[in-house]
Each structure stands twice: as structure tokens, then as C-alpha cells.
């Protein structure tokens, strides 16, 4: 498992997300986002829990977490936050997948 944002490993299950987590909708799926971490609501053993998910490609977030760096890949410049790359868009930063 890889760590993201606040050092929480992808796949971690939490009883509830951070109080300040904000909804982000990507291709019809609602995630909660805070400080570089995306959460999805899932059922586990009959209870609703929040799963730490890979950052979804296309997600647009208003504010990037601290400690991100600017990196150049080919002819483009991205902001790298842990394992996630973001591209600047008019409404914030968009998660991109580099291949």
C-alpha cells in the first residue's frame, strides 16, 4: 500500500472521514477530499466506513496540500504531491495520470 497526503495508506478503512473533508465528484462518483487524501464511502461488515482511495484522475481540487513540488515531465510542468500529479486548471488543480 502506498501512503498519500497526510501519510494515510491507500486501502485504510476509517469509521469516519476528517470533519473538514469536502465532496469532490468525478465521473459520477462522490469522493471526500482533505489534505491530499481521497475517501470513498463503502459498506464493510454491515457498517458504513470510509476507504482511502487512489486519487481519481480528473478530480479537480481547489487547494493542494502543503509540501507539493513543481516537476517537469516532457514539455509540461505539473505539481507533484506525493504520488499524485496535478495540472493547473481555471477552477483549481486537476489530478492527472502520467504514463
C-alpha positions as CSV (number, residue, x, y, z in Angstrom):
1,X,0.0,0.0,0.0
2,X,1.2,3.5,-0.8
3,X,0.9,6.4,1.6
4,X,-0.8,9.6,0.4
5,X,-1.3,13.1,1.6
6,X,-1.4,13.0,5.3
7,X,0.6,9.8,5.4
8,X,-2.5,7.6,5.4
9,X,-2.1,4.4,3.4
10,X,-4.3,3.7,0.4
11,X,-6.8,1.0,1.4
12,X,-7.1,2.1,5.0
13,X,-10.6,2.0,6.4
14,X,-11.8,4.7,8.8
15,X,-15.1,4.9,10.8
16,X,-15.5,8.4,9.6
17,X,-13.6,10.9,7.4
18,X,-12.0,14.0,8.7
19,X,-14.6,16.6,9.6
20,X,-13.3,19.2,7.1
21,X,-13.3,16.7,4.1
22,X,-15.1,18.2,1.1
23,X,-17.0,16.4,-1.6
24,X,-15.5,16.0,-5.0
25,X,-17.4,14.4,-7.8
26,X,-15.5,12.6,-10.6
27,X,-17.4,10.8,-13.4
28,X,-20.5,10.3,-11.2
29,X,-18.6,9.0,-8.1
30,X,-18.5,11.2,-5.0
31,X,-15.3,11.2,-3.0
32,X,-14.4,13.2,0.1
33,X,-11.1,15.1,0.0
34,X,-8.8,16.7,2.5
35,X,-5.1,17.4,2.6
36,X,-4.2,15.2,-0.4
37,X,-6.3,12.2,0.6
38,X,-9.5,11.0,-1.2
39,X,-12.0,8.9,0.7
40,X,-14.9,6.8,-0.6
41,X,-17.9,5.6,1.4
42,X,-18.2,1.8,1.4
43,X,-20.1,-0.9,3.4
44,X,-17.9,-3.2,5.5
45,X,-19.4,-5.9,7.8
46,X,-22.8,-4.1,7.6
47,X,-21.4,-0.7,8.6
48,X,-20.6,2.4,6.5
49,X,-16.9,3.1,6.6
50,X,-14.6,5.4,4.5
51,X,-11.9,3.8,2.3
52,X,-8.7,5.8,1.5
53,X,-8.7,5.7,-2.3
54,X,-6.1,6.4,-5.0
55,X,-6.6,10.0,-6.3
56,X,-9.1,9.7,-9.1
57,X,-7.9,11.0,-12.5
58,X,-9.8,14.1,-13.4
59,X,-10.6,15.2,-9.9
60,X,-10.4,19.0,-9.5
61,X,-9.5,20.3,-6.1
62,X,-9.4,23.9,-5.0
63,X,-6.4,23.7,-2.7
64,X,-3.3,21.4,-2.9
65,X,-1.8,20.1,0.3
66,X,1.4,21.5,1.7
67,X,4.8,20.2,0.6
68,X,4.0,19.8,-3.1
69,X,6.7,20.4,-5.6
70,X,6.8,21.6,-9.2
71,X,8.2,19.0,-11.6
72,X,8.7,19.0,-15.4
73,X,7.7,15.9,-17.3
74,X,8.5,16.1,-21.0
75,X,7.3,19.6,-22.2
76,X,4.7,20.0,-19.3
77,X,5.0,21.3,-15.8
78,X,3.0,19.6,-13.0
79,X,2.6,19.9,-9.3
80,X,3.6,16.7,-7.6
81,X,2.0,15.9,-4.2
82,X,3.3,12.5,-3.0
83,X,2.5,10.0,-5.7
84,X,-0.1,12.4,-7.3
85,X,0.5,14.8,-10.2
86,X,-1.8,17.8,-10.7
87,X,-2.2,20.2,-13.6
88,X,-3.4,23.8,-13.1
89,X,-6.9,24.5,-14.4
90,X,-9.2,27.5,-14.1
91,X,-11.0,26.2,-11.0
92,X,-8.0,24.7,-9.1
93,X,-5.8,21.7,-9.8
94,X,-6.8,18.6,-11.7
95,X,-5.4,15.1,-10.9
96,X,-3.6,13.6,-13.9
97,X,-2.2,10.2,-14.6
98,X,1.2,10.2,-16.2
99,X,2.1,7.2,-18.4
